[in-house]
Amino acid sequence: MTAKIVDGRKIAENIRKKTAEEVEYLKSKYKITPNITTIKIGEDSSSELYLRLRDNACKKAGIMSSHLEFSKDVSEGKILQSIDELNSNKDVHGILIQFPIPKHISSNKLMSAIAPKKDVEGFNPYNMGKALIGDERIVPCTPLAVLTILEHEKINLKGKEIVIVNHSTVVGKPLAALFLNRNATVSVCHVFTKDVKQHTSKADIIITATGLPGFITEDYVKNGAFVIDVGIAETEDGIHGDVNFDSVKEKAGKITPVPGGVGPVTVACSLKNMLKTYKNCVEEK
Ligand SMILES: NC(=O)c1ccc[n+]([C@@H]2O[C@H](COP(=O)([O-])OP(=O)(O)OC[C@H]3O[C@@H](n4cnc5c(N)ncnc54)[C@H](OP(=O)(O)O)[C@@H]3O)[C@@H](O)[C@H]2O)c1
């Protein structure tokens, strides 16, 4: 079997187009342009690339985006104070933190400080907790991208065996909650999982996000499974995902490539979330 290669760029283009149309409609209704601020601390080459892609996507969708930049040795207190100011600034409709951030700053504290209604990334414990109890408000962009890809491919998640190889706050934990909300059977693997292959080889759907290039080989995959590769690793010969694409595509039913799979859909889903935070702000009584 040769897998269908799912084109993330095409899915993303569709979302971006719909978002731009809705932004245009809401701008003419409220006479307010969506305005998003990203907090960036220190320098990081992958962050720069991601920021550029997102800024570009915002521009095309009619969303204003700006950065608040701090040096790598800025204090946690200073960042918390800035978040506070952005929370109460009526002209700002969404706030993001660009990760990674320096180790002396607690990501949990920053995520908790962002007002839930302006929380574009959906990492605030209020939004996370709401998702956990099945009341999904703003959900993190990468899990949302994975769901969007599955929806696009018309996969009914009810009763599916799904294995996620990642248990971070950004990917695995919120994604597990979203799958449980849709009545899938979910296993979550991480570095202490005794035998990852034993889990993935029985899965109908595998979501992998370890950042280890080529980690998922064909023997990790059941015939006809849907393999979604979230991992991104920069190596000497370019960008790679977790999946050994050439061998796995001969066994899987559907597969997302890297690049051109989950990445562009994540950027598009971040626009969708910006639209939500904007609406939260302008439609507030
Ligand atoms: N495409 C996109 O839009 C997008 C968005 C976000 C992230 N990413 C990519 O996704 C990857 C993960 O991102 P992240 O922020 O979640 O990073 P992270 O916190 O480092 O997560 C890596 C996860 O993989 C697990 N892991 C590592 N080695 C493993 C092994 N040998 N066996 C089983 N599990 C293993 C880790 O387990 P432990 O926690 O137990 O160490 C952890 O849960 C990165 O490559 C990142 O660049 C892509």
The ligand as an SDF file (V2000), in Angstrom:
LIG
                    3D

 48 52  0  0  0  0  0  0  0  0999 V2000
    4.6860   21.2470   13.2520 N   0  0  0  0  0  0  0  0  0  0  0  0
    4.3680   22.1410   14.1950 C   0  0  0  0  0  0  0  0  0  0  0  0
    3.5900   23.0270   13.9790 O   0  0  0  0  0  0  0  0  0  0  0  0
    4.9950   22.0130   15.5520 C   0  0  0  0  0  0  0  0  0  0  0  0
    4.4650   22.7130   16.6480 C   0  0  0  0  0  0  0  0  0  0  0  0
    5.0180   22.4920   17.9080 C   0  0  0  0  0  0  0  0  0  0  0  0
    6.0970   21.6160   18.0420 C   0  0  0  0  0  0  0  0  0  0  0  0
    6.6020   21.0080   16.9350 N   0  0  0  0  0  0  0  0  0  0  0  0
    7.7200   20.0470   17.0220 C   0  0  0  0  0  0  0  0  0  0  0  0
    7.2500   18.9190   17.7490 O   0  0  0  0  0  0  0  0  0  0  0  0
    8.3180   18.3810   18.5170 C   0  0  0  0  0  0  0  0  0  0  0  0
    7.9030   18.3660   19.9680 C   0  0  0  0  0  0  0  0  0  0  0  0
    7.6960   19.6780   20.4470 O   0  0  0  0  0  0  0  0  0  0  0  0
    7.4520   19.9590   21.9920 P   0  0  0  0  0  0  0  0  0  0  0  0
    7.4470   21.4220   22.1730 O   0  0  0  0  0  0  0  0  0  0  0  0
    6.3090   19.1580   22.4670 O   0  0  0  0  0  0  0  0  0  0  0  0
    8.8540   19.3920   22.5560 O   0  0  0  0  0  0  0  0  0  0  0  0
    9.2010   18.5300   23.8260 P   0  0  0  0  0  0  0  0  0  0  0  0
    8.5750   19.1180   25.0230 O   0  0  0  0  0  0  0  0  0  0  0  0
   10.6820   18.3210   23.7820 O   0  0  0  0  0  0  0  0  0  0  0  0
    8.4610   17.1450   23.5330 O   0  0  0  0  0  0  0  0  0  0  0  0
    9.0850   16.0130   23.0310 C   0  0  0  0  0  0  0  0  0  0  0  0
    8.2640   14.8300   23.4990 C   0  0  0  0  0  0  0  0  0  0  0  0
    8.7740   13.6450   22.9360 O   0  0  0  0  0  0  0  0  0  0  0  0
    8.9950   12.7090   23.9690 C   0  0  0  0  0  0  0  0  0  0  0  0
   10.1340   11.8770   23.6010 N   0  0  0  0  0  0  0  0  0  0  0  0
   11.3950   12.2710   23.3200 C   0  0  0  0  0  0  0  0  0  0  0  0
   12.1650   11.2060   23.0290 N   0  0  0  0  0  0  0  0  0  0  0  0
   11.3570   10.1190   23.1120 C   0  0  0  0  0  0  0  0  0  0  0  0
   11.5580    8.7260   22.9450 C   0  0  0  0  0  0  0  0  0  0  0  0
   12.7500    8.2270   22.6200 N   0  0  0  0  0  0  0  0  0  0  0  0
   10.5070    7.9060   23.1320 N   0  0  0  0  0  0  0  0  0  0  0  0
    9.3050    8.3720   23.4750 C   0  0  0  0  0  0  0  0  0  0  0  0
    9.0380    9.6960   23.6510 N   0  0  0  0  0  0  0  0  0  0  0  0
   10.0610   10.5460   23.4710 C   0  0  0  0  0  0  0  0  0  0  0  0
    9.2850   13.5470   25.2020 C   0  0  0  0  0  0  0  0  0  0  0  0
    9.0340   12.8230   26.3700 O   0  0  0  0  0  0  0  0  0  0  0  0
    9.4760   13.4500   27.8200 P   0  0  0  0  0  0  0  0  0  0  0  0
    8.6010   14.6350   28.0340 O   0  0  0  0  0  0  0  0  0  0  0  0
    9.1830   12.3430   28.7630 O   0  0  0  0  0  0  0  0  0  0  0  0
   10.9120   13.8380   27.6900 O   0  0  0  0  0  0  0  0  0  0  0  0
    8.3010   14.6840   25.0060 C   0  0  0  0  0  0  0  0  0  0  0  0
    7.0200   14.3500   25.4830 O   0  0  0  0  0  0  0  0  0  0  0  0
    9.5380   19.2340   18.1900 C   0  0  0  0  0  0  0  0  0  0  0  0
   10.2450   18.6390   17.1390 O   0  0  0  0  0  0  0  0  0  0  0  0
    8.9350   20.5560   17.7400 C   0  0  0  0  0  0  0  0  0  0  0  0
    9.7990   21.2700   16.8750 O   0  0  0  0  0  0  0  0  0  0  0  0
    6.0600   21.1760   15.7170 C   0  0  0  0  0  0  0  0  0  0  0  0
  1  2  1  0
  2  3  2  0
  2  4  1  0
  4  5  1  0
  4 48  2  0
  5  6  2  0
  6  7  1  0
  7  8  2  0
  8  9  1  0
  8 48  1  0
  9 10  1  0
  9 46  1  0
 10 11  1  0
 11 12  1  0
 11 44  1  0
 12 13  1  0
 13 14  1  0
 14 15  2  0
 14 16  1  0
 14 17  1  0
 17 18  1  0
 18 19  2  0
 18 20  1  0
 18 21  1  0
 21 22  1  0
 22 23  1  0
 23 24  1  0
 23 42  1  0
 24 25  1  0
 25 26  1  0
 25 36  1  0
 26 27  1  0
 26 35  1  0
 27 28  2  0
 28 29  1  0
 29 30  1  0
 29 35  2  0
 30 31  1  0
 30 32  2  0
 32 33  1  0
 33 34  2  0
 34 35  1  0
 36 37  1  0
 36 42  1  0
 37 38  1  0
 38 39  2  0
 38 40  1  0
 38 41  1  0
 42 43  1  0
 44 45  1  0
 44 46  1  0
 46 47  1  0
M  CHG  2   8   1  16  -1
M  END
$$$$
